[in-house]
Amino acid sequence: AALGEISIEDEAELVSIRKTYASLEMKQRMTIDIRAVSKAESEMSILRGIRTSDLIASIGEVTLEKQQLIRDARASFMALSVYERRLVSNIEVLNTAESVLTGLILCKNEADAVDKLIEKIGFVFFNSGAISQAREAYDELDAESKEWVTNYGQLLKAEILLIAEYVVACVIIFGGAALTVLRFRKKASEKKVKSTEE
């Protein structure tokens, strides 16, 4: 019996027909014309190659959100026979997408590590060690990774607060010292005035 026109949806049925044929005894196989199945399998190979090519073509611009699509395209390609793989003309698109995705994942992971350091800053109160560590980690990122850092504003705020704390501390320390000097000068003046009056 002729199989007629096949589509990719017929793949499971075609595999089932081939398995059934393979399970038959030799005498039974001799009574079946397998050419139609072989022809359908050849057509299915072409369809598998086309399906994989279409999947690769659908990737478009690589983003982290397309990670599963890229994995599915690679799995689809790897499931093809050597013959079917030759039908996939855009495999370089997939290779490039995987490379770009790897870079994006690396950037995201580096940015996440910096975000965690920034989160550890917590209450600023003279916490210069945590702030310096977060700043150094951020500065070491490349421009693309810096774009992934989600709480950079928090780091800037912590740095500003730390500077303000140091300014206040200096005012207190040096202001107190200045008051002591003024008091000392006042007492010295008062003593000088007393001694001249006597």
Secondary structure, 3 states (H helix, E strand, C coil): CCCCCCCHHHHHHHHHHHHHHHHCCHHHHHCCCCHHHHHHHHHHHHHHHHHHHHHHHCCCCCCHHHHHHHHHHHHHHHCCCHHHHHCCCCHHHHHHHHHHHHHHHHHHHHHHHHHHHHHHHCCCCCCHHHHHHHHHHHHHCCHHHHCCCCCHHHHHHHHHHHHHHHHHHHHHHHHHHHHHHHHHHHHHHHHHHHHHHC
